[in-house]
Amino acid sequence: MLDSCVSGALKMPLTDAGHDVIWSGDWTNDPGDEEILARAHAEQRVLITLDKDFGELAIVRGIPHSGIVRLAGIRLAAQADAIKRVLELYGDQLPEAAVVTVEPGRVRVRGASADSDKDRY
């Protein structure tokens, strides 16, 4: 599930790569972060976002989720490839409630099996 703050233009390249993608920007109204996270979890979808608030909801408040990928400082032209690569490398950890933060040259994984930092993705 792509959060509304993520460009809807990412839907097509991710769908073309074989992912079942919905974009919350297509909804009639924005139900707020908690509802977006709950809906993604109910549908067993990984949430892709630019918003760090979802990590707080998941880690600090303990709200259940099916994985969160946060893109931080990744330019739009590189976001689809970054998402595809992260799903390929960390996809098995995401349903275990992992939160993956992707920054240029660095990936941080929290939750799931163990916390780790990776230099490259």
C-alpha positions in Angstrom: 0.0 0.0 0.0 1.4 3.4 -1.0 0.7 6.1 1.5 -0.9 9.3 0.0 2.4 11.2 0.5 4.1 8.8 -1.9 3.6 9.6 -5.6 0.8 7.6 -7.3 3.1 7.4 -10.3 5.0 4.6 -8.4 1.9 2.3 -8.6 2.5 1.3 -12.3 6.2 0.3 -12.0 5.5 -1.7 -8.9 2.5 -3.4 -10.4 4.6 -4.1 -13.5 7.1 -5.8 -11.2 4.4 -8.1 -10.0 3.3 -6.4 -6.8 -0.3 -5.9 -5.8 -0.4 -2.2 -5.2 -3.0 0.2 -4.0 -2.5 3.9 -3.4 -4.3 5.6 -0.6 -4.3 8.8 -2.7 -7.1 7.2 -4.8 -9.4 7.1 -1.8 -12.1 9.8 -1.5 -10.7 11.1 1.7 -7.6 10.8 3.9 -8.7 8.7 7.0 -5.5 9.6 8.9 -2.3 7.6 9.7 -3.8 5.2 12.2 -6.6 4.2 9.8 -4.2 3.8 6.9 -1.9 1.6 9.0 -4.9 -0.4 10.3 -6.2 -1.0 6.8 -2.8 -2.0 5.5 -2.5 -4.5 8.3 -6.1 -5.8 7.8 -5.3 -6.4 4.2 -1.8 -7.8 5.0 -0.1 -5.1 3.0 3.3 -3.5 3.5 2.9 0.2 3.9 5.3 2.4 1.8 5.6 6.0 3.1 7.7 9.1 3.3 6.2 9.9 6.7 8.2 9.0 9.9 5.0 9.1 12.0 4.2 5.5 11.0 7.3 4.3 12.7 6.3 6.0 15.9 2.8 4.4 15.7 4.3 1.0 15.1 7.3 1.1 17.4 6.5 3.5 20.2 2.7 2.9 20.4 2.8 -0.8 19.4 0.1 -0.5 16.8 0.0 -3.8 14.7 1.2 -3.7 11.1 2.4 -5.9 8.3 5.6 -4.0 7.6 6.5 -0.4 6.9 9.0 0.9 4.4 9.9 4.5 4.9 11.8 6.3 2.1 13.9 9.1 3.5 15.8 11.4 1.2 15.3 9.1 -1.8 14.5 11.2 -4.9 11.3 10.4 -6.8 13.1 9.1 -9.9 14.8 6.4 -7.7 11.9 5.5 -5.4 10.4 2.7 -7.5 13.7 0.9 -7.8 14.5 1.4 -4.1 11.1 -0.1 -3.2 11.6 -3.1 -5.5 15.1 -3.7 -4.1 14.0 -3.4 -0.5 11.0 -5.8 -1.1 13.4 -8.2 -2.7 16.0 -8.1 0.1 13.7 -7.6 3.1 10.3 -8.8 2.0 10.4 -11.9 4.2 11.0 -9.7 7.3 8.3 -7.1 6.6 5.2 -9.3 7.4 6.8 -10.0 10.8 6.2 -6.3 11.6 9.6 -4.9 10.4 10.1 -1.2 9.9 12.6 -0.6 7.1 14.0 2.9 6.6 15.7 3.5 3.3 18.1 6.4 3.0 20.7 7.1 0.2 23.3 4.4 0.7 21.8 3.0 3.9 19.0 0.7 5.1 17.9 0.3 8.7 15.7 -2.6 9.7 13.8 -2.5 13.1 11.6 -5.1 14.5 11.1 -8.5 13.0 14.0 -10.8 13.8 16.6 -8.3 14.8 17.5 -4.6 14.4 20.2 -4.1 11.9 21.9 -1.4 9.8 23.0 -2.2 6.2 25.4 0.0 4.3 23.9 -0.6 0.9 20.7 -2.0 -0.5 
